[in-house]
Amino acid sequence: MNFTFQIASYNTFIIYFGHAIDPMVSKEVQKAYRALKNAMVQGILEIIPSYASLMVSYDVLKHDYEPLRARVESIILGAKPIDEKAKKIITIPTYYHPEVGLDLEAVAEEKNVTIEEIIALHVKQKYNVYAVGFAPGFAYLGELDLALASPRLANPRKAIPKGSVSIADRQTAVYPTQSPGGWKILGRTPIAMFDTAYEGLSLLHVGDLVQFEAISKAEFLKLGGVL
């Protein structure tokens, strides 16, 4: 796959692998990200993956742009394909119910199906972690089944509870802390998305796979969930 470089600031450049949310583009981003991380190039300060790009920041006292660009390009061109079978799978237990799923009934009504069918659509597949951002531990997961895809709320809420499992368009995510937001809420998980004990402070990382699992209210509370 082709990729292009664009200077973003005096010590940052962005590598674009595409311009849309696409599983094939995401695989190329993940492959390049892992290759650059494993290369451990001295003077590269940060590598941030997104849906279709990588942002690289570097120490200008150790690197000039053009030589570094050539080195990074060489590393990416030599990157090995990702073994899909070796991907880490994280299961997120979720309590799906209108008392915590603030939009569960509305989404079911919008789709003209039952709440049970909405839940079944959400838990039936594994989601790729495309990016982590917006807030620490907030991972963008995709892609939702088209039958479940739903637009953001017209009027965002001022406070969405921590652990809220949400959807927006063809993405799904978990709010790591209470915060404003416009994603539609289907349920809540008792599992922390953000913790100082986690690698990189986040439970989820780009390249991981996520599987949601429906649990009962009793199980939710037993695992430390808060209503």
C-alpha positions in Angstrom: 0.0 0.0 0.0 1.2 3.5 -0.8 1.8 6.1 1.9 2.7 9.7 2.0 4.6 12.1 4.4 3.4 15.5 5.5 5.2 17.9 7.8 3.0 18.9 10.7 5.4 21.1 12.7 9.1 21.8 13.3 9.5 18.3 15.0 6.5 16.3 13.8 5.3 14.7 10.6 2.3 12.6 9.7 2.4 9.5 7.5 -0.9 8.9 5.7 -1.9 5.4 4.5 -5.4 6.5 3.4 -8.1 9.0 4.2 -11.0 6.9 5.4 -11.9 4.3 8.0 -11.1 1.1 6.3 -9.9 -2.3 7.8 -7.2 -2.7 5.2 -5.8 0.8 5.8 -5.9 0.1 9.5 -3.8 -3.0 9.1 -1.2 -1.0 7.2 -1.2 1.6 10.0 -0.8 -1.1 12.7 1.9 -2.9 10.7 3.9 0.4 10.3 3.3 1.3 14.0 4.7 -2.0 15.3 7.7 -1.9 13.0 8.6 1.7 14.1 8.1 0.8 17.8 10.2 -2.3 17.5 13.0 -0.4 15.6 13.4 1.8 18.7 15.0 4.6 16.7 16.8 6.9 19.1 15.5 10.4 19.0 11.9 9.5 18.0 9.9 10.8 20.9 6.4 9.6 20.1 4.4 7.6 17.6 0.7 8.0 17.6 -1.5 5.8 15.4 -4.9 6.8 14.2 -7.5 5.4 11.7 -5.4 6.0 8.6 -2.2 7.7 9.7 0.8 7.8 12.1 2.0 10.9 13.7 5.8 10.9 14.5 7.5 13.4 16.8 11.3 13.6 17.1 14.2 15.3 18.7 15.5 18.0 16.3 18.9 17.9 18.0 19.3 14.3 16.9 17.6 14.3 13.6 17.1 16.3 10.4 13.8 15.7 8.7 14.9 14.3 5.4 17.3 11.6 6.7 14.8 10.6 9.4 12.0 10.5 6.8 14.2 8.1 4.6 14.9 5.9 7.6 11.3 5.7 8.7 10.2 5.0 5.1 12.8 2.1 4.9 11.5 0.7 8.2 7.9 0.8 7.0 8.7 -0.8 3.7 10.4 -3.7 5.5 7.6 -4.2 8.0 6.3 -7.7 8.4 2.6 -8.5 8.1 0.6 -8.7 11.3 -0.4 -12.2 12.4 -4.1 -11.8 12.9 -4.3 -15.0 15.0 -1.8 -13.5 17.5 -3.8 -10.4 18.2 -4.7 -9.8 21.8 -8.5 -10.2 22.4 -10.0 -8.3 25.3 -13.5 -9.2 26.5 -15.5 -6.4 28.0 -18.5 -7.6 30.1 -21.4 -5.2 29.7 -24.7 -4.7 31.4 -27.2 -3.9 28.6 -30.4 -2.4 30.1 -32.3 0.9 29.9 -31.4 1.9 33.4 -27.8 2.3 32.2 -28.2 2.1 28.4 -29.6 5.6 28.1 -30.3 5.2 24.4 -30.9 1.5 24.2 -34.7 1.7 23.8 -34.4 4.6 21.3 -31.9 2.8 19.1 -34.2 -0.3 19.1 -37.1 1.9 18.2 -35.1 3.6 15.5 -34.1 0.2 14.0 -37.6 -1.3 14.5 -36.2 -4.3 16.4 -36.2 -5.5 20.0 -33.7 -4.5 22.6 -32.5 -8.1 22.6 -31.7 -7.9 18.9 -29.7 -4.7 19.4 -27.7 -6.4 22.1 -27.2 -9.4 19.9 -25.9 -7.2 17.0 -23.4 -5.5 19.4 -21.9 -8.6 20.9 -21.8 -10.8 17.9 -18.4 -9.6 16.5 -14.9 -8.6 17.4 -13.9 -5.0 17.0 -10.5 -3.6 16.0 -9.0 -0.9 18.1 -8.4 1.8 15.5 -7.2 4.6 17.7 -7.0 5.8 21.3 -7.7 9.5 22.0 -10.3 12.1 22.9 -9.6 11.2 26.5 -7.1 8.8 28.1 -8.3 5.3 27.6 -11.0 6.2 25.1 -10.5 3.7 22.3 -12.3 4.0 18.9 -13.5 0.5 17.9 -14.9 -0.6 14.6 -16.7 -1.4 12.6 -20.3 -1.8 13.7 -22.7 -4.0 11.7 -24.6 -1.7 9.3 -27.8 -2.9 10.9 -26.7 -1.2 14.2 -25.0 1.9 12.8 -26.6 5.1 14.2 -25.7 8.8 14.1 -24.5 10.7 17.1 -27.1 12.5 19.3 -28.2 15.9 17.9 -27.7 17.4 21.3 -24.7 15.9 23.2 -25.1 15.2 26.9 -23.2 17.2 29.5 -22.2 14.1 31.5 -22.0 10.5 30.4 -21.2 8.1 33.2 -17.9 6.3 33.4 -18.0 2.9 31.7 -20.8 3.7 29.3 -20.7 1.5 26.2 -21.6 3.6 23.3 -22.1 3.7 19.5 -21.8 6.5 16.9 -22.1 5.9 13.1 -20.2 2.6 12.6 -18.0 2.9 15.7 -18.3 1.8 19.3 -16.4 2.8 22.4 -16.4 2.9 26.2 -16.2 6.2 28.1 -13.3 5.8 30.5 -14.4 8.6 32.8 -17.5 10.7 33.2 -17.4 13.3 30.5 -19.6 15.2 28.0 -20.4 13.3 24.8 -22.8 12.7 22.0 -22.5 9.0 21.4 -25.5 6.8 22.0 -25.3 4.7 25.1 -26.3 1.0 25.0 -25.0 -0.2 28.4 -22.3 0.0 31.0 -19.2 -2.0 31.9 -17.6 -2.4 35.3 -14.2 -2.7 33.8 -11.9 0.3 34.0 -10.6 1.5 30.6 -8.0 3.9 32.2 -5.7 3.0 35.1 -2.2 3.9 36.2 -1.5 0.1 36.4 -2.1 -0.4 32.7 0.6 -0.3 30.1 0.3 3.2 28.6 -2.5 3.9 31.1 -5.1 2.3 28.7 -6.7 -1.2 28.8 -7.0 -1.1 25.0 -4.3 -0.4 22.5 -4.2 0.0 18.7 -4.2 -3.5 17.1 -6.1 -5.2 19.9 -9.4 -6.9 19.3 -12.4 -6.3 21.5 -15.4 -8.6 22.2 -18.3 -7.3 24.2 -20.1 -9.8 26.5 -23.6 -9.3 27.9 -23.9 -9.8 31.6 -26.7 -9.6 34.2 -27.3 -6.7 36.6 -26.1 -9.0 39.5 -22.9 -9.9 37.6 -22.3 -6.2 36.9 -22.6 -5.2 40.5 -20.5 -8.2 41.6 -17.7 -7.0 39.3 -17.8 -3.6 41.0 -20.2 -1.8 38.6 -21.9 1.3 39.8 -25.5 2.3 38.8 
